[in-house]
Amino acid sequence: MFRISTKGRYGTRLMLNLALNYCYGQKARSLKEVAEEEDISIRYLEQIIIPLRVHHLVKSIRGAGGGYTLTRSPASITLSQVLLAVEGNCCLTDCLEEGSQCQRMAHCTAYEIWKEATRIMKEYFDSVSLEDMVKMAQKKSKRKARKLK
């Protein structure tokens, strides 16, 4: 079965953490804070942050109170953009990669199935913004708080 790699999952958690903590514009979070809250190795986060910077999803702020911040509002960053930055192209099979030339493409029924499944997956990931994820996380947090009472 298709799985999103650890990079994809942790990159998503990193971006959600920044969005949940209103790190857009000036306010920044250190990777150390994120690593502690998300229980992810800081060294791994240091690797993941690089492609997120390259794709202009986060920027670094130097100095006291420095760290990382989102480059745009959470509403304008999609899950698809995050996954593309850290995973690369998210296709279900190699034959769907851009520039791929499988000799069987023209008559392969499975190719059509993989192509449609990939389209649906990408469409869904394109429809989910960090803001949507923040709202989901807040709902879960409220439910958890009610259970603890």
C-alpha positions as CSV (number, residue, x, y, z in Angstrom):
1,M,0.0,0.0,0.0
2,F,1.1,3.5,-0.7
3,R,2.6,5.3,2.3
4,I,3.7,8.8,2.9
5,S,7.3,8.7,4.2
6,T,8.5,9.9,7.6
7,K,9.7,13.0,5.9
8,G,6.2,13.8,4.7
9,R,4.6,13.1,8.0
10,Y,7.1,15.0,10.0
11,G,7.2,17.9,7.5
12,T,3.4,18.1,7.8
13,R,3.6,18.1,11.7
14,L,6.4,20.8,11.6
15,M,4.3,23.1,9.4
16,L,1.1,22.5,11.4
17,N,3.1,23.3,14.6
18,L,4.2,26.6,13.1
19,A,0.6,27.3,12.0
20,L,-0.9,26.4,15.4
21,N,1.5,28.7,17.1
22,Y,0.7,31.7,14.8
23,C,4.2,31.7,13.3
24,Y,3.4,33.8,10.3
25,G,5.3,37.0,9.5
26,Q,7.4,38.1,12.4
27,K,6.8,35.6,15.2
28,A,9.1,32.6,15.0
29,R,9.6,29.2,16.6
30,S,12.9,27.4,17.2
31,L,13.3,23.9,15.8
32,K,14.1,22.9,19.4
33,E,10.6,23.9,20.5
34,V,9.0,22.1,17.7
35,A,11.2,19.0,18.2
36,E,10.2,18.8,21.9
37,E,6.5,19.4,21.3
38,E,6.3,16.9,18.4
39,D,8.7,14.4,19.8
40,I,10.9,14.5,16.7
41,S,14.6,14.5,16.6
42,I,16.0,18.0,16.1
43,R,18.5,16.7,13.6
44,Y,15.8,15.2,11.5
45,L,13.9,18.5,11.6
46,E,17.0,20.3,10.5
47,Q,17.0,18.1,7.4
48,I,13.3,18.6,6.7
49,I,13.3,22.4,7.1
50,I,15.8,22.8,4.2
51,P,13.4,21.7,1.4
52,L,10.6,23.7,3.1
53,R,12.8,26.8,2.8
54,V,13.8,26.0,-0.8
55,H,10.1,25.9,-1.7
56,H,9.5,29.2,0.1
57,L,7.1,27.7,2.6
58,V,9.1,28.8,5.7
59,K,11.8,31.4,6.3
60,S,14.3,31.8,9.1
61,I,14.5,34.7,11.4
62,R,17.9,35.4,13.0
63,G,18.7,36.8,16.4
64,A,17.0,36.7,19.8
65,G,13.6,35.1,19.4
66,G,14.6,33.8,16.1
67,G,13.6,30.6,14.5
68,Y,11.3,29.7,11.6
69,T,8.0,31.2,10.5
70,L,5.6,30.5,7.7
71,T,6.1,32.7,4.6
72,R,2.3,33.0,3.9
73,S,-0.9,32.6,5.9
74,P,-1.9,29.0,6.8
75,A,-4.9,29.4,4.5
76,S,-2.7,29.8,1.5
77,I,-0.4,26.8,2.1
78,T,-1.8,23.4,1.0
79,L,-0.9,20.0,2.2
80,S,0.0,19.2,-1.4
81,Q,2.7,22.0,-1.3
82,V,4.2,20.7,1.9
83,L,4.3,17.1,0.6
84,L,5.8,18.2,-2.7
85,A,8.5,20.1,-0.9
86,V,9.6,17.2,1.3
87,E,8.6,14.1,-0.7
88,G,8.9,15.3,-4.2
89,N,6.3,14.3,-6.7
90,C,3.6,12.1,-5.0
91,C,2.7,9.6,-7.7
92,L,1.5,6.1,-6.9
93,T,3.8,4.5,-9.5
94,D,7.0,5.4,-11.3
95,C,5.2,5.4,-14.7
96,L,3.3,8.5,-13.6
97,E,6.4,10.5,-12.9
98,E,6.8,13.4,-15.3
99,G,9.0,12.5,-18.2
100,S,8.5,8.7,-17.7
101,Q,8.1,6.7,-20.9
102,C,6.8,3.3,-20.2
103,Q,6.3,1.2,-23.4
104,R,3.1,-0.2,-22.0
105,M,1.4,3.1,-21.2
106,A,-0.8,3.2,-24.3
107,H,-2.5,-0.2,-23.6
108,C,-2.0,-0.7,-19.9
109,T,-5.3,-0.7,-18.0
110,A,-3.5,-0.5,-14.6
111,Y,-1.8,2.7,-15.8
112,E,-5.2,4.4,-16.1
113,I,-6.2,3.2,-12.6
114,W,-3.0,4.5,-11.0
115,K,-3.3,7.8,-13.0
116,E,-6.9,8.4,-11.7
117,A,-6.0,7.3,-8.1
118,T,-3.1,9.7,-8.1
119,R,-5.3,12.5,-9.5
120,I,-7.8,12.0,-6.7
121,M,-5.1,11.9,-4.1
122,K,-3.5,15.1,-5.4
123,E,-6.9,16.8,-5.7
124,Y,-7.6,16.0,-2.0
125,F,-4.2,17.2,-0.8
126,D,-4.6,20.4,-2.8
127,S,-7.9,21.0,-1.1
128,V,-6.5,20.8,2.5
129,S,-4.8,23.9,3.8
130,L,-2.8,24.4,6.9
131,E,-5.7,26.5,8.2
132,D,-8.0,23.5,7.7
133,M,-5.5,21.4,9.7
134,V,-5.4,24.0,12.4
135,K,-9.2,23.8,12.7
136,M,-9.1,20.0,12.8
137,A,-6.4,20.1,15.5
138,Q,-8.4,22.6,17.6
139,K,-11.5,20.4,17.4
140,K,-9.5,17.4,18.6
141,S,-8.0,19.4,21.4
142,K,-11.4,20.5,22.6
143,R,-12.7,16.9,22.5
144,K,-9.6,15.7,24.5
145,A,-10.2,18.5,27.1
146,R,-13.8,17.5,27.5
147,K,-12.8,13.8,28.0
148,L,-10.3,14.8,30.7
149,K,-13.0,16.7,32.8
